[in-house]
């Protein structure tokens, strides 16, 4: 996702799941297209180097999970400050847990 309006729509109207390191919001649009992911990583997470590292890790986790996310779904992942010190495995566990939980509750 690239537009701010898309992010706002998913965060405000989508289902949410929180964890210690990330908050995940998911919204099913009903469009016939691949799932889209967006990331929100504020300066509270750390310096630019740390934020980019967290973003790259989250992108890798989402690339692995893409086949499990239904078509036409938008997902926004907000990184919390604890994600700066988290390992790849910890981030992956948090994101996958939330994606599985949200997939079960979607209409």
NUDRENTI-295453 format. One record per atom (N, C-alpha, C): residue number from 1; residue in three letters; atom name; x, y, z. Coordinates in nm, 4 decimals. Example, Ala and Ser with C-alpha at 12.3 -4.5 7.8 and 13.67 -1.06 7.14 Angstrom:
BEGIN
<r 1; "ALA"; "N"; <1.3190; -0.5690; 0.7800>>
<r 1; "ALA"; "CA"; <1.2300; -0.4500; 0.7800>>
<r 1; "ALA"; "C"; <1.3200; -0.3300; 0.7800>>
<r 2; "SER"; "N"; <1.2850; -0.2250; 0.7080>>
<r 2; "SER"; "CA"; <1.3670; -0.1060; 0.7140>>
<r 2; "SER"; "C"; <1.2900; 0.0030; 0.7870>>
END
This chain:
BEGIN
<r 1; "UNK"; "N"; <0.0839; -0.1172; 0.0000>>
<r 1; "UNK"; "CA"; <0.0000; 0.0000; 0.0000>>
<r 1; "UNK"; "C"; <0.0886; 0.1237; 0.0000>>
<r 2; "UNK"; "N"; <0.0409; 0.2251; -0.0655>>
<r 2; "UNK"; "CA"; <0.1217; 0.3463; -0.0738>>
<r 2; "UNK"; "C"; <0.0465; 0.4724; -0.0330>>
<r 3; "UNK"; "N"; <-0.0855; 0.4694; -0.0377>>
<r 3; "UNK"; "CA"; <-0.1621; 0.5911; -0.0082>>
<r 3; "UNK"; "C"; <-0.2041; 0.5959; 0.1380>>
<r 4; "UNK"; "N"; <-0.1961; 0.7150; 0.1951>>
<r 4; "UNK"; "CA"; <-0.2360; 0.7337; 0.3332>>
<r 4; "UNK"; "C"; <-0.3817; 0.7012; 0.3576>>
<r 5; "UNK"; "N"; <-0.4660; 0.7266; 0.2587>>
<r 5; "UNK"; "CA"; <-0.6087; 0.6969; 0.2738>>
<r 5; "UNK"; "C"; <-0.6327; 0.5464; 0.2872>>
<r 6; "UNK"; "N"; <-0.5515; 0.4660; 0.2180>>
<r 6; "UNK"; "CA"; <-0.5632; 0.3204; 0.2311>>
<r 6; "UNK"; "C"; <-0.5255; 0.2748; 0.3716>>
<r 7; "UNK"; "N"; <-0.4178; 0.3317; 0.4236>>
<r 7; "UNK"; "CA"; <-0.3747; 0.2986; 0.5597>>
<r 7; "UNK"; "C"; <-0.4837; 0.3338; 0.6604>>
<r 8; "UNK"; "N"; <-0.5376; 0.4559; 0.6489>>
<r 8; "UNK"; "CA"; <-0.6411; 0.5010; 0.7427>>
<r 8; "UNK"; "C"; <-0.7637; 0.4113; 0.7375>>
<r 9; "UNK"; "N"; <-0.8045; 0.3725; 0.6188>>
<r 9; "UNK"; "CA"; <-0.9213; 0.2869; 0.6030>>
<r 9; "UNK"; "C"; <-0.9011; 0.1531; 0.6740>>
<r 10; "UNK"; "N"; <-0.7857; 0.0922; 0.6559>>
<r 10; "UNK"; "CA"; <-0.7590; -0.0379; 0.7169>>
<r 10; "UNK"; "C"; <-0.7507; -0.0251; 0.8691>>
<r 11; "UNK"; "N"; <-0.6816; 0.0779; 0.9171>>
<r 11; "UNK"; "CA"; <-0.6640; 0.0939; 1.0621>>
<r 11; "UNK"; "C"; <-0.7970; 0.1270; 1.1297>>
<r 12; "UNK"; "N"; <-0.8797; 0.2078; 1.0662>>
<r 12; "UNK"; "CA"; <-1.0049; 0.2496; 1.1288>>
<r 12; "UNK"; "C"; <-1.1173; 0.1470; 1.1153>>
<r 13; "UNK"; "N"; <-1.1260; 0.0800; 1.0015>>
<r 13; "UNK"; "CA"; <-1.2390; -0.0109; 0.9781>>
<r 13; "UNK"; "C"; <-1.2036; -0.1584; 0.9883>>
<r 14; "UNK"; "N"; <-1.0753; -0.1896; 0.9876>>
<r 14; "UNK"; "CA"; <-1.0355; -0.3293; 0.9886>>
<r 14; "UNK"; "C"; <-1.0374; -0.3914; 1.1271>>
<r 15; "UNK"; "N"; <-1.0252; -0.5231; 1.1296>>
<r 15; "UNK"; "CA"; <-1.0132; -0.5966; 1.2550>>
<r 15; "UNK"; "C"; <-0.8705; -0.5838; 1.3044>>
<r 16; "UNK"; "N"; <-0.8545; -0.5787; 1.4368>>
<r 16; "UNK"; "CA"; <-0.7230; -0.5569; 1.4944>>
<r 16; "UNK"; "C"; <-0.6811; -0.6713; 1.5853>>
<r 17; "UNK"; "N"; <-0.5513; -0.6938; 1.5899>>
<r 17; "UNK"; "CA"; <-0.4930; -0.7916; 1.6809>>
<r 17; "UNK"; "C"; <-0.3630; -0.7318; 1.7321>>
<r 18; "UNK"; "N"; <-0.3460; -0.7293; 1.8626>>
<r 18; "UNK"; "CA"; <-0.2259; -0.6698; 1.9195>>
<r 18; "UNK"; "C"; <-0.1367; -0.7730; 1.9832>>
<r 19; "UNK"; "N"; <-0.0099; -0.7408; 1.9864>>
<r 19; "UNK"; "CA"; <0.0890; -0.8244; 2.0509>>
<r 19; "UNK"; "C"; <0.1885; -0.7374; 2.1246>>
<r 20; "UNK"; "N"; <0.2933; -0.7998; 2.1733>>
<r 20; "UNK"; "CA"; <0.3948; -0.7262; 2.2479>>
<r 20; "UNK"; "C"; <0.4810; -0.6397; 2.1566>>
<r 21; "UNK"; "N"; <0.4931; -0.6793; 2.0306>>
<r 21; "UNK"; "CA"; <0.5857; -0.6105; 1.9398>>
<r 21; "UNK"; "C"; <0.5180; -0.5431; 1.8217>>
<r 22; "UNK"; "N"; <0.3994; -0.5909; 1.7813>>
<r 22; "UNK"; "CA"; <0.3297; -0.5348; 1.6658>>
<r 22; "UNK"; "C"; <0.1790; -0.5322; 1.6902>>
<r 23; "UNK"; "N"; <0.1126; -0.4410; 1.6195>>
<r 23; "UNK"; "CA"; <-0.0334; -0.4380; 1.6140>>
<r 23; "UNK"; "C"; <-0.0698; -0.4562; 1.4673>>
<r 24; "UNK"; "N"; <-0.1549; -0.5540; 1.4397>>
<r 24; "UNK"; "CA"; <-0.1906; -0.5877; 1.3027>>
<r 24; "UNK"; "C"; <-0.3377; -0.5558; 1.2784>>
<r 25; "UNK"; "N"; <-0.3658; -0.4873; 1.1683>>
<r 25; "UNK"; "CA"; <-0.5038; -0.4580; 1.1275>>
<r 25; "UNK"; "C"; <-0.5266; -0.5199; 0.9905>>
<r 26; "UNK"; "N"; <-0.6438; -0.5818; 0.9728>>
<r 26; "UNK"; "CA"; <-0.6750; -0.6502; 0.8479>>
<r 26; "UNK"; "C"; <-0.8145; -0.6106; 0.8012>>
<r 27; "UNK"; "N"; <-0.8264; -0.5822; 0.6716>>
<r 27; "UNK"; "CA"; <-0.9549; -0.5460; 0.6128>>
<r 27; "UNK"; "C"; <-0.9694; -0.6184; 0.4797>>
<r 28; "UNK"; "N"; <-1.0800; -0.6905; 0.4642>>
<r 28; "UNK"; "CA"; <-1.1089; -0.7595; 0.3388>>
<r 28; "UNK"; "C"; <-1.1887; -0.6653; 0.2497>>
<r 29; "UNK"; "N"; <-1.1370; -0.6384; 0.1309>>
<r 29; "UNK"; "CA"; <-1.2005; -0.5418; 0.0412>>
<r 29; "UNK"; "C"; <-1.2932; -0.6075; -0.0588>>
<r 30; "UNK"; "N"; <-1.2760; -0.7364; -0.0867>>
<r 30; "UNK"; "CA"; <-1.3591; -0.8048; -0.1836>>
<r 30; "UNK"; "C"; <-1.3110; -0.7894; -0.3265>>
<r 31; "UNK"; "N"; <-1.2039; -0.7161; -0.3470>>
<r 31; "UNK"; "CA"; <-1.1482; -0.6993; -0.4812>>
<r 31; "UNK"; "C"; <-1.0721; -0.8249; -0.5203>>
<r 32; "UNK"; "N"; <-1.0627; -0.8488; -0.6516>>
<r 32; "UNK"; "CA"; <-0.9877; -0.9657; -0.6975>>
<r 32; "UNK"; "C"; <-0.8449; -0.9225; -0.7331>>
<r 33; "UNK"; "N"; <-0.7623; -0.9179; -0.6318>>
<r 33; "UNK"; "CA"; <-0.6214; -0.8816; -0.6472>>
<r 33; "UNK"; "C"; <-0.5439; -0.9470; -0.5336>>
<r 34; "UNK"; "N"; <-0.4149; -0.9442; -0.5455>>
<r 34; "UNK"; "CA"; <-0.3315; -1.0021; -0.4406>>
<r 34; "UNK"; "C"; <-0.3442; -0.9203; -0.3128>>
<r 35; "UNK"; "N"; <-0.3152; -0.9820; -0.2015>>
<r 35; "UNK"; "CA"; <-0.3175; -0.9115; -0.0724>>
<r 35; "UNK"; "C"; <-0.2097; -0.8039; -0.0715>>
<r 36; "UNK"; "N"; <-0.2394; -0.6944; -0.0014>>
<r 36; "UNK"; "CA"; <-0.1424; -0.5849; 0.0108>>
<r 36; "UNK"; "C"; <-0.1053; -0.5674; 0.1568>>
<r 37; "UNK"; "N"; <0.0206; -0.5327; 0.1789>>
<r 37; "UNK"; "CA"; <0.0704; -0.5098; 0.3139>>
<r 37; "UNK"; "C"; <0.1238; -0.3681; 0.3243>>
<r 38; "UNK"; "N"; <0.1063; -0.3080; 0.4407>>
<r 38; "UNK"; "CA"; <0.1609; -0.1765; 0.4694>>
<r 38; "UNK"; "C"; <0.2227; -0.1790; 0.6082>>
<r 39; "UNK"; "N"; <0.3225; -0.0967; 0.6295>>
<r 39; "UNK"; "CA"; <0.3954; -0.0954; 0.7561>>
<r 39; "UNK"; "C"; <0.4013; 0.0453; 0.8119>>
<r 40; "UNK"; "N"; <0.3786; 0.0578; 0.9418>>
<r 40; "UNK"; "CA"; <0.3907; 0.1846; 1.0120>>
<r 40; "UNK"; "C"; <0.4962; 0.1649; 1.1191>>
<r 41; "UNK"; "N"; <0.6067; 0.2364; 1.1038>>
<r 41; "UNK"; "CA"; <0.7173; 0.2237; 1.1983>>
<r 41; "UNK"; "C"; <0.7590; 0.3646; 1.2382>>
<r 42; "UNK"; "N"; <0.7170; 0.4066; 1.3569>>
<r 42; "UNK"; "CA"; <0.7407; 0.5439; 1.4002>>
<r 42; "UNK"; "C"; <0.8810; 0.5608; 1.4570>>
<r 43; "UNK"; "N"; <0.9161; 0.6851; 1.4827>>
<r 43; "UNK"; "CA"; <1.0482; 0.7156; 1.5387>>
<r 43; "UNK"; "C"; <1.0640; 0.6651; 1.6808>>
<r 44; "UNK"; "N"; <0.9544; 0.6280; 1.7462>>
<r 44; "UNK"; "CA"; <0.9632; 0.5705; 1.8800>>
<r 44; "UNK"; "C"; <1.0314; 0.4342; 1.8775>>
<r 45; "UNK"; "N"; <1.0314; 0.3695; 1.7614>>
<r 45; "UNK"; "CA"; <1.0962; 0.2385; 1.7492>>
<r 45; "UNK"; "C"; <1.2475; 0.2523; 1.7603>>
<r 46; "UNK"; "N"; <1.3029; 0.3598; 1.7063>>
<r 46; "UNK"; "CA"; <1.4472; 0.3803; 1.7153>>
<r 46; "UNK"; "C"; <1.4983; 0.4687; 1.6036>>
<r 47; "UNK"; "N"; <1.6283; 0.4609; 1.5825>>
<r 47; "UNK"; "CA"; <1.6922; 0.5398; 1.4779>>
<r 47; "UNK"; "C"; <1.6525; 0.4868; 1.3406>>
<r 48; "UNK"; "N"; <1.6917; 0.5564; 1.2372>>
<r 48; "UNK"; "CA"; <1.6569; 0.5161; 1.1011>>
<r 48; "UNK"; "C"; <1.7089; 0.3758; 1.0691>>
<r 49; "UNK"; "N"; <1.8265; 0.3444; 1.1171>>
<r 49; "UNK"; "CA"; <1.8846; 0.2121; 1.0913>>
<r 49; "UNK"; "C"; <1.7988; 0.1037; 1.1554>>
<r 50; "UNK"; "N"; <1.7572; 0.1265; 1.2784>>
<r 50; "UNK"; "CA"; <1.6747; 0.0289; 1.3496>>
<r 50; "UNK"; "C"; <1.5375; 0.0162; 1.2830>>
<r 51; "UNK"; "N"; <1.4777; 0.1286; 1.2474>>
<r 51; "UNK"; "CA"; <1.3461; 0.1256; 1.1824>>
<r 51; "UNK"; "C"; <1.3512; 0.0501; 1.0501>>
<r 52; "UNK"; "N"; <1.4544; 0.0737; 0.9718>>
<r 52; "UNK"; "CA"; <1.4667; 0.0033; 0.8436>>
<r 52; "UNK"; "C"; <1.4908; -0.1453; 0.8629>>
<r 53; "UNK"; "N"; <1.5649; -0.1823; 0.9657>>
<r 53; "UNK"; "CA"; <1.5866; -0.3238; 0.9952>>
<r 53; "UNK"; "C"; <1.4544; -0.3908; 1.0314>>
<r 54; "UNK"; "N"; <1.3765; -0.3253; 1.1158>>
<r 54; "UNK"; "CA"; <1.2459; -0.3794; 1.1548>>
<r 54; "UNK"; "C"; <1.1552; -0.3910; 1.0318>>
<r 55; "UNK"; "N"; <1.1538; -0.2894; 0.9473>>
<r 55; "UNK"; "CA"; <1.0701; -0.2919; 0.8266>>
<r 55; "UNK"; "C"; <1.1105; -0.4068; 0.7348>>
<r 56; "UNK"; "N"; <1.2401; -0.4259; 0.7146>>
<r 56; "UNK"; "CA"; <1.2860; -0.5357; 0.6283>>
<r 56; "UNK"; "C"; <1.2469; -0.6714; 0.6858>>
<r 57; "UNK"; "N"; <1.2571; -0.6864; 0.8171>>
<r 57; "UNK"; "CA"; <1.2172; -0.8129; 0.8798>>
<r 57; "UNK"; "C"; <1.0678; -0.8366; 0.8629>>
<r 58; "UNK"; "N"; <0.9886; -0.7321; 0.8837>>
<r 58; "UNK"; "CA"; <0.8437; -0.7467; 0.8681>>
<r 58; "UNK"; "C"; <0.8063; -0.7780; 0.7236>>
<r 59; "UNK"; "N"; <0.8748; -0.7170; 0.6278>>
<r 59; "UNK"; "CA"; <0.8482; -0.7472; 0.4871>>
<r 59; "UNK"; "C"; <0.8790; -0.8929; 0.4557>>
<r 60; "UNK"; "N"; <0.9860; -0.9465; 0.5118>>
<r 60; "UNK"; "CA"; <1.0218; -1.0860; 0.4887>>
<r 60; "UNK"; "C"; <0.9180; -1.1791; 0.5505>>
<r 61; "UNK"; "N"; <0.8708; -1.1460; 0.6696>>
<r 61; "UNK"; "CA"; <0.7675; -1.2271; 0.7350>>
<r 61; "UNK"; "C"; <0.6404; -1.2272; 0.6503>>
<r 62; "UNK"; "N"; <0.6017; -1.1110; 0.5998>>
<r 62; "UNK"; "CA"; <0.4797; -1.1006; 0.5199>>
<r 62; "UNK"; "C"; <0.4935; -1.1712; 0.3852>>
<r 63; "UNK"; "N"; <0.6120; -1.1695; 0.3277>>
<r 63; "UNK"; "CA"; <0.6339; -1.2413; 0.2022>>
<r 63; "UNK"; "C"; <0.6125; -1.3911; 0.2215>>
<r 64; "UNK"; "N"; <0.6546; -1.4435; 0.3363>>
<r 64; "UNK"; "CA"; <0.6338; -1.5849; 0.3657>>
<r 64; "UNK"; "C"; <0.4862; -1.6152; 0.3900>>
<r 65; "UNK"; "N"; <0.4137; -1.5203; 0.4492>>
<r 65; "UNK"; "CA"; <0.2735; -1.5426; 0.4862>>
<r 65; "UNK"; "C"; <0.1764; -1.5064; 0.3753>>
<r 66; "UNK"; "N"; <0.2233; -1.4541; 0.2640>>
<r 66; "UNK"; "CA"; <0.1359; -1.4055; 0.1573>>
<r 66; "UNK"; "C"; <0.0391; -1.5124; 0.1070>>
<r 67; "UNK"; "N"; <0.0829; -1.6359; 0.0980>>
<r 67; "UNK"; "CA"; <-0.0037; -1.7421; 0.0454>>
<r 67; "UNK"; "C"; <-0.1188; -1.7746; 0.1407>>
<r 68; "UNK"; "N"; <-0.1049; -1.7412; 0.2688>>
<r 68; "UNK"; "CA"; <-0.2098; -1.7711; 0.3670>>
<r 68; "UNK"; "C"; <-0.3116; -1.6587; 0.3827>>
<r 69; "UNK"; "N"; <-0.2818; -1.5416; 0.3267>>
<r 69; "UNK"; "CA"; <-0.3719; -1.4263; 0.3388>>
<r 69; "UNK"; "C"; <-0.4678; -1.4285; 0.2201>>
<r 70; "UNK"; "N"; <-0.5986; -1.4159; 0.2468>>
<r 70; "UNK"; "CA"; <-0.6968; -1.4218; 0.1383>>
<r 70; "UNK"; "C"; <-0.6774; -1.3107; 0.0351>>
<r 71; "UNK"; "N"; <-0.7159; -1.3395; -0.0861>>
<r 71; "UNK"; "CA"; <-0.7052; -1.2429; -0.1957>>
<r 71; "UNK"; "C"; <-0.7948; -1.1219; -0.1672>>
<r 72; "UNK"; "N"; <-0.7489; -1.0038; -0.2045>>
<r 72; "UNK"; "CA"; <-0.8250; -0.8816; -0.1840>>
<r 72; "UNK"; "C"; <-0.8196; -0.8262; -0.0433>>
<r 73; "UNK"; "N"; <-0.7238; -0.8705; 0.0352>>
<r 73; "UNK"; "CA"; <-0.7123; -0.8279; 0.1743>>
<r 73; "UNK"; "C"; <-0.6017; -0.7239; 0.1883>>
<r 74; "UNK"; "N"; <-0.6271; -0.6232; 0.2712>>
<r 74; "UNK"; "CA"; <-0.5260; -0.5239; 0.3055>>
<r 74; "UNK"; "C"; <-0.4854; -0.5453; 0.4503>>
<r 75; "UNK"; "N"; <-0.3551; -0.5445; 0.4749>>
<r 75; "UNK"; "CA"; <-0.3017; -0.5659; 0.6090>>
<r 75; "UNK"; "C"; <-0.2069; -0.4515; 0.6414>>
<r 76; "UNK"; "N"; <-0.2242; -0.3913; 0.7594>>
<r 76; "UNK"; "CA"; <-0.1332; -0.2878; 0.8072>>
<r 76; "UNK"; "C"; <-0.0715; -0.3374; 0.9372>>
<r 77; "UNK"; "N"; <0.0602; -0.3323; 0.9436>>
<r 77; "UNK"; "CA"; <0.1322; -0.3752; 1.0629>>
<r 77; "UNK"; "C"; <0.2033; -0.2543; 1.1221>>
<r 78; "UNK"; "N"; <0.1685; -0.2228; 1.2479>>
<r 78; "UNK"; "CA"; <0.2319; -0.1125; 1.3200>>
<r 78; "UNK"; "C"; <0.3340; -0.1720; 1.4167>>
<r 79; "UNK"; "N"; <0.4582; -0.1301; 1.4013>>
<r 79; "UNK"; "CA"; <0.5648; -0.1789; 1.4883>>
<r 79; "UNK"; "C"; <0.5658; -0.0981; 1.6178>>
<r 80; "UNK"; "N"; <0.5710; -0.1669; 1.7283>>
<r 80; "UNK"; "CA"; <0.5802; -0.1028; 1.8591>>
<r 80; "UNK"; "C"; <0.7271; -0.0920; 1.8996>>
<r 81; "UNK"; "N"; <0.7601; -0.0076; 1.9961>>
<r 81; "UNK"; "CA"; <0.9014; 0.0095; 2.0350>>
<r 81; "UNK"; "C"; <0.9732; -0.1204; 2.0718>>
<r 82; "UNK"; "N"; <0.9017; -0.2179; 2.1246>>
<r 82; "UNK"; "CA"; <0.9640; -0.3459; 2.1610>>
<r 82; "UNK"; "C"; <1.0140; -0.4231; 2.0394>>
<r 83; "UNK"; "N"; <0.9654; -0.3887; 1.9208>>
<r 83; "UNK"; "CA"; <1.0096; -0.4596; 1.8006>>
<r 83; "UNK"; "C"; <1.1554; -0.4287; 1.7663>>
<r 84; "UNK"; "N"; <1.2093; -0.3204; 1.8196>>
<r 84; "UNK"; "CA"; <1.3482; -0.2822; 1.7903>>
<r 84; "UNK"; "C"; <1.4473; -0.3855; 1.8423>>
<r 85; "UNK"; "N"; <1.4155; -0.4490; 1.9530>>
<r 85; "UNK"; "CA"; <1.5081; -0.5463; 2.0121>>
<r 85; "UNK"; "C"; <1.4654; -0.6901; 1.9864>>
<r 86; "UNK"; "N"; <1.3566; -0.7086; 1.9126>>
<r 86; "UNK"; "CA"; <1.3051; -0.8429; 1.8868>>
<r 86; "UNK"; "C"; <1.3838; -0.9117; 1.7762>>
<r 87; "UNK"; "N"; <1.3946; -1.0422; 1.7873>>
<r 87; "UNK"; "CA"; <1.4594; -1.1202; 1.6825>>
<r 87; "UNK"; "C"; <1.3602; -1.1439; 1.5689>>
<r 88; "UNK"; "N"; <1.4113; -1.1937; 1.4569>>
<r 88; "UNK"; "CA"; <1.3256; -1.2251; 1.3433>>
<r 88; "UNK"; "C"; <1.2203; -1.3282; 1.3826>>
<r 89; "UNK"; "N"; <1.2596; -1.4283; 1.4594>>
<r 89; "UNK"; "CA"; <1.1665; -1.5338; 1.5000>>
<r 89; "UNK"; "C"; <1.0545; -1.4783; 1.5875>>
<r 90; "UNK"; "N"; <1.0864; -1.3847; 1.6760>>
<r 90; "UNK"; "CA"; <0.9847; -1.3252; 1.7626>>
<r 90; "UNK"; "C"; <0.8856; -1.2407; 1.6815>>
<r 91; "UNK"; "N"; <0.9379; -1.1603; 1.5883>>
<r 91; "UNK"; "CA"; <0.8500; -1.0819; 1.5020>>
<r 91; "UNK"; "C"; <0.7617; -1.1721; 1.4172>>
<r 92; "UNK"; "N"; <0.8217; -1.2769; 1.3646>>
<r 92; "UNK"; "CA"; <0.7478; -1.3711; 1.2812>>
<r 92; "UNK"; "C"; <0.6357; -1.4374; 1.3614>>
<r 93; "UNK"; "N"; <0.6643; -1.4775; 1.4833>>
<r 93; "UNK"; "CA"; <0.5631; -1.5420; 1.5672>>
<r 93; "UNK"; "C"; <0.4479; -1.4468; 1.5961>>
<r 94; "UNK"; "N"; <0.4786; -1.3202; 1.6284>>
<r 94; "UNK"; "CA"; <0.3733; -1.2224; 1.6577>>
<r 94; "UNK"; "C"; <0.2854; -1.1964; 1.5354>>
<r 95; "UNK"; "N"; <0.3476; -1.1734; 1.4206>>
<r 95; "UNK"; "CA"; <0.2718; -1.1426; 1.2989>>
<r 95; "UNK"; "C"; <0.1881; -1.2631; 1.2563>>
<r 96; "UNK"; "N"; <0.2466; -1.3812; 1.2568>>
<r 96; "UNK"; "CA"; <0.1727; -1.5004; 1.2141>>
<r 96; "UNK"; "C"; <0.0564; -1.5316; 1.3072>>
<r 97; "UNK"; "N"; <0.0761; -1.5123; 1.4375>>
<r 97; "UNK"; "CA"; <-0.0323; -1.5347; 1.5331>>
<r 97; "UNK"; "C"; <-0.1490; -1.4407; 1.5031>>
<r 98; "UNK"; "N"; <-0.1171; -1.3134; 1.4795>>
<r 98; "UNK"; "CA"; <-0.2220; -1.2158; 1.4497>>
<r 98; "UNK"; "C"; <-0.2897; -1.2442; 1.3153>>
<r 99; "UNK"; "N"; <-0.2132; -1.2784; 1.2140>>
<r 99; "UNK"; "CA"; <-0.2730; -1.3086; 1.0836>>
<r 99; "UNK"; "C"; <-0.3665; -1.4283; 1.0929>>
<r 100; "UNK"; "N"; <-0.3260; -1.5316; 1.1673>>
<r 100; "UNK"; "CA"; <-0.4116; -1.6488; 1.1830>>
<r 100; "UNK"; "C"; <-0.5393; -1.6137; 1.2590>>
<r 101; "UNK"; "N"; <-0.5252; -1.5356; 1.3653>>
<r 101; "UNK"; "CA"; <-0.6409; -1.4967; 1.4453>>
<r 101; "UNK"; "C"; <-0.7381; -1.4115; 1.3638>>
<r 102; "UNK"; "N"; <-0.6844; -1.3154; 1.2894>>
<r 102; "UNK"; "CA"; <-0.7707; -1.2268; 1.2098>>
<r 102; "UNK"; "C"; <-0.8360; -1.3003; 1.0928>>
<r 103; "UNK"; "N"; <-0.7668; -1.3981; 1.0355>>
<r 103; "UNK"; "CA"; <-0.8243; -1.4753; 0.9252>>
<r 103; "UNK"; "C"; <-0.9444; -1.5570; 0.9724>>
<r 104; "UNK"; "N"; <-0.9415; -1.6020; 1.0981>>
<r 104; "UNK"; "CA"; <-1.0530; -1.6794; 1.1520>>
<r 104; "UNK"; "C"; <-1.1746; -1.5929; 1.1812>>
<r 105; "UNK"; "N"; <-1.1515; -1.4668; 1.2156>>
<r 105; "UNK"; "CA"; <-1.2632; -1.3794; 1.2547>>
<r 105; "UNK"; "C"; <-1.3193; -1.2979; 1.1406>>
<r 106; "UNK"; "N"; <-1.2601; -1.3054; 1.0240>>
<r 106; "UNK"; "CA"; <-1.3094; -1.2229; 0.9133>>
<r 106; "UNK"; "C"; <-1.4435; -1.2750; 0.8652>>
<r 107; "UNK"; "N"; <-1.5288; -1.1841; 0.8143>>
<r 107; "UNK"; "CA"; <-1.6633; -1.2250; 0.7710>>
<r 107; "UNK"; "C"; <-1.6619; -1.3133; 0.6493>>
END
